[in-house]
Amino acid sequence: LEANRAAGMLLEVPPESLRGKTPQDAGTMVEEETFQGFLTQLRRGHPVHNISHAVSLPSGRELQILYSLAPLKLEEENLFIAIILDVTEQHLLAKSNEELQEKIRKIGSILSCYSGD
């Protein structure tokens, strides 16, 4: 990995501590088998889009990230570039919304029993 300052801030680590590590070593990627599948796609020139993944940060906080990977050829090297987005807030909002909808369904069910429907 090579990482910029923004990635280091997002993952709560100095960017230089990510250099030379694999995504698995850094704890920023899905399990090995899935990652190998992504590498196969990238080596064939196909990007990987919108992969959702939870990452545990050094602070103990869990971060939901959404990332996309794209192949990149730089001189003679085959590389890939990763775009990482923090979607933790959206994930929490969606989860809260699902819980609220379930409560509303239960209340509706209870009320329909009392209304004689």
C-alpha positions, 0 to 999 in steps of 0.5 A: 500500500501507499497512502495519502494523508487523508487515508491516514486520517480516516484510518487513524494511522500515519500514512507511512505506517501503511506503506509496504503493507498489504490491505489485509495487514492494514485491516482495511480489506475484506477476507483474503479469498475475496481480495484475491478475486478482486485482484484477478478482476483488476489484473484483467483490467476491470474495476471493482465498485462500491464494496462495503466493509467494516474496519476497526480503528486503533481507537476501538471505533468501528468505521463503515467504509465504501471503496472502489478499486481501479487498475492503473498502469504507471510506466511498467508497473501495474498498480491499482488505485483505491477510493475510500469513503466513510459511510458510517453515518449513512450506515447508522441512519439506515439501521435506525430507519429499519429499526423504526420501521419495524417498531411502527409495523408492530404498533400498527399490528397491535392497534389493528387488534384493538380496532377490530380489523 
